[in-house]
Amino acid sequence: MELVKLNIDGKEVEVPAGTTVLQAADEAGVHIPRLCYDPELSLAGACRLCMVEIEGWRGMAASCITEVSPGMLVKTDTPDLAEVRKTILELLVANNPELASNAKGNNVLAKYCEQYGVKDSPFKGETNYYEIDDSNPFIVRDFSLCILCGKCVRACTEMTGQDNLGFLNRGYDRKATTAGDVDYINSDCVFCGQCVAVCPTGALSEKSLTDFARDELKTVRTTCPFCGTGCNFDLAVKDDKIVGVLSNPESPVNGRSLCVKGRFGWDFVHNEKRLKTPLIKKHGQFVTASWDEALDLIAERFKEIKDQYGSESFAALSSARCTNEENYLVQKFTRAVMDTNNVDHCART
């Protein structure tokens, strides 16, 4: 593998050939502002917030699409760069100044506006008005917060393979939307939430999290219970109650990707009908029992059924919410203890 040496803000960096300046900066621990860039998506170079100065180059360069070269001298934080980024941010919020201060949802743009002192925009003009699309139970779509970075379009195509989103119209009326510009609920969306996970402005947000700023939420890393794949994500917790699920790009199995069940199927946790203790029917009524009492009864009845009716009278149905190891134990118990191959699974197809 060919390695390239360069200098970023005085730091000597060595990275593989073909690496972008932005990726090299990340390797060196130097943060360059970015909005349209995501390591799991193709490169776009759309927002231009990641501009850097490269010695010997004419003008500035977008670091997310500029490959490193031997001996390259890069500066990521100069007065000129700060002024350019401030102007870019002012242009991005010109259509909706609320973007500069809206702390709700995953609004990375607002954090950059605070960093560069952008509270409003001198480039105000005509403003498009879009009604908020909350037609489905999971995702809220607000075009007035969209900056056309294209991350949702790329995520839908490249991460999900659904290709449900694309760009419509040109110029001032351009927007990232569904085929035919229909509501999400009437589109081909599978509600995996990948578009929500990558949106840097909150134009796409989880319905359950729209009233919360990310900074006020506690996150708890956990593993999805819906199947044996082992996807990881962060539970968003407020006042000791789960209010949503957030993708964690460091998850070893799935990265940021999640299915509709993993991202939005968490509400059963606080459902008032959820069983919290074993129940045993006595005199026609279910009453609370201890785990030891319940398990002893199950073992006794299983033995009675097997002795009276034979092994083939017994069958086991496992669950997609179990881990692979738990499903293995179910089939092992069915074959080795109950002496039958009558075992099935709801996700076998």
C-alpha positions in Angstrom: 0.0 0.0 0.0 1.4 3.4 -1.1 1.6 5.9 1.8 1.5 9.6 1.4 3.1 12.1 3.9 1.6 15.5 4.3 1.4 18.3 6.9 -1.9 19.5 8.5 -1.7 22.5 10.8 1.9 21.6 11.7 1.2 17.9 12.2 3.0 15.3 10.1 0.5 12.8 8.8 1.0 9.6 6.9 -2.1 8.1 5.1 -2.8 5.7 2.2 -2.8 7.2 -1.3 -6.3 8.2 -2.3 -7.3 9.5 1.1 -9.0 12.8 1.1 -7.6 15.8 3.1 -10.7 15.7 5.3 -10.1 12.0 6.1 -6.4 12.7 6.8 -7.3 15.5 9.1 -9.7 13.2 11.0 -6.8 10.7 11.3 -4.7 13.4 12.8 -7.3 14.5 15.2 -8.0 17.8 13.5 -11.6 18.6 13.0 -12.7 20.3 9.8 -16.3 21.6 9.8 -18.5 19.5 7.4 -22.2 19.1 6.6 -22.6 17.1 3.4 -19.8 14.7 4.2 -20.4 11.3 5.8 -17.8 8.4 5.9 -20.5 5.9 4.9 -21.7 7.9 1.9 -20.2 8.8 -1.5 -18.5 12.2 -1.8 -20.5 15.2 -2.9 -18.6 18.4 -2.1 -21.9 20.2 -1.9 -21.8 22.4 1.3 -18.2 23.8 0.9 -18.0 24.3 4.6 -14.9 22.0 4.7 -12.7 24.4 2.7 -9.0 24.5 3.5 -5.9 26.4 2.4 -3.2 24.3 0.6 0.2 25.9 0.1 0.8 26.6 -3.6 -2.8 26.1 -4.6 -4.8 28.9 -6.1 -7.7 29.7 -3.9 -9.2 27.3 -1.3 -10.1 23.6 -1.7 -13.0 21.5 -0.5 -11.2 19.0 1.7 -13.8 16.3 1.4 -13.2 15.7 -2.3 -9.5 16.7 -2.5 -7.1 13.8 -2.4 -3.8 14.1 -0.5 -0.5 14.4 -2.3 3.1 14.0 -1.1 4.5 17.0 0.8 1.1 18.8 0.8 0.9 21.6 3.4 -2.6 22.2 4.7 -4.1 24.8 6.9 -7.6 24.2 8.3 -8.0 27.2 10.7 -7.1 30.7 9.5 -8.9 34.1 9.6 -9.6 33.8 5.9 -11.1 30.4 6.3 -13.2 31.5 9.3 -14.6 34.4 7.2 -15.4 32.1 4.3 -17.2 29.6 6.5 -19.1 32.3 8.2 -20.3 33.6 4.8 -21.2 30.0 3.7 -23.3 29.6 6.9 -25.0 32.9 6.4 -26.0 31.7 2.9 -27.2 28.4 4.1 -29.5 30.0 6.7 -30.7 32.8 4.4 -33.9 30.9 3.5 -34.7 30.1 7.1 -32.8 32.0 9.8 -34.3 29.7 12.4 -31.7 27.2 11.3 -29.0 29.2 13.1 -30.6 28.8 16.5 -32.8 25.8 16.3 -31.4 23.4 18.9 -34.0 20.7 18.4 -33.1 17.4 16.8 -29.8 16.7 15.2 -29.0 20.3 14.0 -25.3 20.2 13.4 -25.6 23.4 11.4 -26.8 25.4 14.4 -23.7 24.3 16.3 -21.4 25.6 13.5 -23.4 28.8 13.4 -22.8 29.3 17.1 -19.1 28.5 16.6 -18.7 31.1 13.9 -21.0 33.8 15.4 -23.8 33.5 12.9 -27.2 34.5 14.4 -28.9 35.7 11.2 -28.2 36.2 7.5 -27.6 39.4 5.5 -28.7 37.5 2.4 -32.4 37.5 3.1 -34.8 37.3 0.3 -37.9 35.4 -0.9 -38.7 32.5 1.3 -40.4 29.3 0.3 -43.1 28.0 2.6 -43.5 24.3 3.0 -46.0 22.5 5.2 -44.5 20.0 7.7 -45.0 16.4 6.6 -45.9 14.3 9.7 -48.1 11.9 7.8 -46.3 8.7 9.1 -45.9 7.6 12.7 -42.1 7.8 12.8 -40.5 10.6 10.7 -41.2 14.4 10.6 -40.1 16.1 7.4 -39.7 19.9 7.3 -38.4 21.2 4.0 -37.9 24.7 5.4 -34.9 23.3 7.4 -33.3 21.6 4.3 -30.1 22.9 2.9 -30.0 20.4 -0.1 -26.8 18.7 1.1 -28.1 15.5 -0.5 -27.2 13.2 2.4 -30.7 11.8 2.7 -30.8 11.0 -1.0 -27.4 9.2 -0.9 -28.3 7.4 2.3 -31.6 6.1 0.8 -29.8 4.8 -2.3 -26.4 3.7 -0.9 -27.2 2.4 2.6 -30.8 1.2 2.2 -30.9 0.5 -1.6 -34.5 1.8 -1.6 -33.8 4.8 -3.9 -37.0 6.5 -2.6 -35.5 10.0 -2.4 -34.2 12.2 -5.2 -33.9 15.9 -6.2 -36.9 17.6 -7.8 -37.0 20.9 -9.7 -34.2 23.3 -10.2 -32.8 26.5 -8.9 -34.7 28.1 -6.0 -37.5 25.5 -6.1 -35.1 22.5 -5.9 -35.8 20.1 -3.0 -34.9 16.6 -1.9 -38.1 14.6 -1.9 -39.9 11.4 -2.7 -40.8 10.3 -6.3 -43.7 12.4 -7.4 -43.2 14.6 -4.3 -45.8 12.6 -2.3 -45.9 12.4 1.5 -43.6 9.9 3.1 -46.5 7.7 4.1 -47.6 7.3 0.5 -44.1 6.8 -0.9 -41.9 3.7 -1.2 -40.2 4.5 2.1 -39.5 1.5 4.3 -39.0 3.7 7.4 -35.6 2.5 8.2 -34.7 6.0 9.3 -31.3 6.1 7.5 -32.2 9.5 6.1 -33.0 10.8 9.6 -29.7 9.5 10.9 -27.6 11.5 8.4 -29.6 14.7 8.2 -27.4 17.6 9.6 -30.2 20.2 10.1 -33.2 18.4 11.6 -35.1 18.7 8.3 -35.7 15.0 8.9 -36.2 14.0 12.5 -37.7 11.2 14.6 -41.2 12.2 15.6 -40.6 11.1 19.2 -37.5 13.3 19.5 -38.7 16.5 17.9 -39.2 18.2 21.2 -35.8 17.5 22.5 -32.3 18.9 21.9 -29.7 16.2 21.6 -27.6 17.8 24.4 -30.4 17.3 26.9 -30.7 13.6 26.3 -28.8 10.8 28.0 -27.6 8.0 25.7 -27.3 4.4 26.7 -25.5 1.9 24.4 -27.4 -1.3 23.9 -28.1 -4.2 21.5 -31.3 -4.5 19.5 -33.6 -7.3 20.8 -35.6 -7.9 17.6 -33.3 -10.5 16.0 -30.1 -12.3 16.3 -28.0 -10.0 14.1 -26.7 -8.0 17.1 -27.1 -4.5 15.9 -26.1 -1.8 18.4 -27.6 1.6 18.9 -28.0 4.3 21.6 -31.2 4.6 23.5 -32.1 8.3 24.0 -33.2 8.7 27.6 -35.0 11.6 29.3 -36.0 11.5 33.0 -35.2 7.7 33.1 -37.6 7.0 30.3 -36.7 5.9 26.7 -37.8 8.5 24.2 -36.1 7.3 21.1 -33.3 5.5 19.3 -30.1 7.1 17.9 -27.7 5.5 15.5 -24.2 5.0 16.7 -21.6 5.0 13.8 -19.2 3.1 16.0 -21.5 0.0 16.2 -19.3 -2.9 15.2 -22.1 -4.9 13.4 -24.3 -2.4 11.7 -22.6 1.0 11.9 -25.3 3.6 11.5 -27.8 1.3 9.7 -30.9 0.1 11.4 -34.2 -1.5 10.2 -37.6 0.0 11.0 -38.0 -2.3 14.0 -34.7 -1.5 15.5 -35.0 2.3 15.1 -38.7 2.8 15.9 -40.0 -0.4 17.6 -39.0 0.5 21.1 -42.3 1.7 22.5 -43.2 -1.7 23.9 -40.7 -1.0 26.7 -43.0 1.4 28.5 -46.3 -0.1 27.4 -48.7 -0.4 30.3 -49.8 -3.9 29.1 -46.3 -5.3 29.2 -45.9 -8.3 31.6 -43.3 -7.6 34.4 -43.8 -10.8 36.5 -44.8 -14.4 35.7 -48.6 -15.1 35.9 -50.1 -18.5 36.8 -53.8 -19.2 36.3 -55.5 -20.3 39.5 -59.3 -20.9 39.8 -59.7 -19.3 36.4 -57.8 -16.1 37.2 -54.2 -15.1 36.5 -52.2 -14.3 39.6 -48.7 -13.1 40.2 -46.1 -15.8 40.8 -42.3 -16.0 41.5 -40.0 -17.2 38.7 -39.1 -20.4 40.7 -42.8 -21.2 41.1 -43.5 -20.6 37.4 -40.6 -22.6 36.1 -41.3 -25.5 38.4 -44.9 -25.6 37.1 -43.7 -25.5 33.5 -41.2 -28.4 34.1 -43.9 -30.4 35.8 -46.5 -29.9 33.1 -44.0 -30.6 30.3 -43.1 -33.9 31.9 -46.7 -34.9 32.3 -47.5 -34.1 28.7 -44.5 -36.0 27.4 -45.4 -39.1 29.6 -49.1 -39.1 28.8 -49.1 -38.1 25.1 -45.6 -38.8 23.8 -42.8 -36.5 22.5 -44.6 -35.7 19.2 -47.4 -33.9 21.1 -44.9 -31.2 22.0 -43.7 -28.4 19.7 -41.6 -25.3 20.2 -41.9 -21.9 18.5 -38.9 -19.6 18.9 -38.7 -15.9 18.4 -36.8 -13.4 16.3 -36.4 -11.3 19.4 -34.1 -13.9 20.9 -30.4 -14.0 20.3 -28.8 -16.7 18.2 -27.6 -18.4 21.4 -31.1 -18.4 22.9 -32.6 -19.8 19.7 -30.0 -22.6 19.8 -31.0 -23.5 23.3 -34.7 -23.7 22.4 -34.0 -26.2 19.6 -31.5 -28.1 21.8 -34.1 -28.4 24.6 -36.8 -29.5 22.1 -34.7 -32.2 20.6 -32.6 -33.4 23.5 -35.1 -33.0 26.4 -38.5 -33.3 24.8 -37.2 -35.7 22.1 -38.9 -34.2 19.1 -37.9 -32.2 16.0 -41.1 -30.1 16.1 -39.3 -26.8 16.4 -40.1 -23.7 14.2 -39.3 -20.0 14.0 -41.3 -17.0 12.9 -38.4 -15.7 10.7 -37.5 -18.9 9.0 -38.4 -17.4 5.6 
